[in-house]
């Protein structure tokens, strides 16, 4: 298993209370970009495989990254080795034309000399409704159609398209990607059925363990592998059978010291804020049936202390010394994860401790993972 990074560019929390709007927000967002670039440039030298950059909109306190192509373009010129992942680009048509996706991804691929991994997804109702995307199964159809359009624009000299959902007159798309025929495609999946859809289409799977034990995620991966083996009509010519999973990761010299500088407070804040945000912004967009199903799961995380031990003991998060992290990561490897997306910049963790975390992962953990070896199959042209 290889180690990746996932960045949402979460601004620091404290400045909002110290300065009037918008100055606290501005300062926090500027600082988080400077620190993230320093962290990623260090990771580039330490052997991390891929840096994944989200596309989020209107995610107060959680993410200040709506334009991953700008971030990845900057990293293309300031890193040398690490792959650059869109984690993920939002594909339904309301978020933007597939023609713009084709242009943006290909440009970063050229700038990085072929280091792009193309993650795709549909987002959540809060973002969908703001951009006129139907928060229904229609968005799934639009995701698939958009991926087909992007690949068509990359592979055909001239491209035109017409359907009830989208149309574009004949045009010559430029630039074409550096990778031939194009960067490997992934799709984000939060359920077993979504994982099967990734496999049925011959795409890489981006999953997570933040709310489920590794054993449960392993079931999703098994379903994905079975679906991939039965794939009859890949969505793209680049077959990608890798599985990526993300979770909160903090590697430290001593857990007691980490507790003193806010590790567990940061984990609690992350889960508490996610529940709070979901109830305020996502909940109103759900059907009454969905609300009844979701509410009992979220409300305790808002009203009661977050049980950090439960997440840590089930390896839903990975926190500890290099030896402890390696032991937990081995369970992800055994579950079938090819790339573990380490979410290291979260909560109130000081920048210097995140840098130390990366250093420990790069010098103590990655070499041990390399000794375990990797699967031969990965992205390939079918």
Number of C-alpha atoms within 10 A of each C-alpha: 23 20 22 25 26 24 21 24 24 22 26 22 15 12 15 18 10 9 12 10 10 9 13 17 21 13 15 19 19 12 14 20 17 10 18 19 17 14 21 23 17 17 24 20 14 19 18 23 20 25 25 25 25 24 21 23 17 14 16 13 20 20 19 23 22 18 14 23 22 13 18 25 19 15 22 23 12 15 19 14 18 24 22 29 28 25 25 23 27 25 25 29 20 16 18 13 17 24 18 12 20 24 19 18 27 24 21 25 27 18 18 24 15 20 21 31 23 22 25 27 23 25 21 16 19 21 20 21 14 13 15 12 21 17 18 12 9 12 21 17 13 20 21 17 19 25 20 14 23 23 21 18 23 23 17 12 12 13 17 14 13 9 8 5 12 14 12 14 10 10 13 13 19 15 16 21 24 20 15 13 15 25 23 24 27 29 25 24 21 14 13 19 13 19 28 22 20 29 28 21 22 31 31 28 32 26 25 22 22 18 14 14 18 22 17 13 25 20 15 23 24 16 19 28 23 13 19 24 12 13 18 11 10 17 19 21 18 21 24 26 23 22 22 24 24 21 21 21 26 29 27 24 15 11 16 11 11 19 12 10 15 15 23 21 16 17 25 18 19 19 21 21 18 17 20 17 18 17 18 12 14 17 18 13 17 15 10 11 8 11 15 12 11 15 14 10 11 18 15 13 19 17 11 9 12 19 13 15 11 12 18 16 12 16 24 25 29 24 23 22 21 22 14 14 21 21 15 21 22 14 15 24 18 13 18 21 26 22 22 26 27 24 19 22 29 23 23 20 20 15 16 11 19 21 20 16 23 26 19 19 27 21 13 17 22 20 14 14 17 12 9 10 10 14 9 6 10 15 17 11 12 10
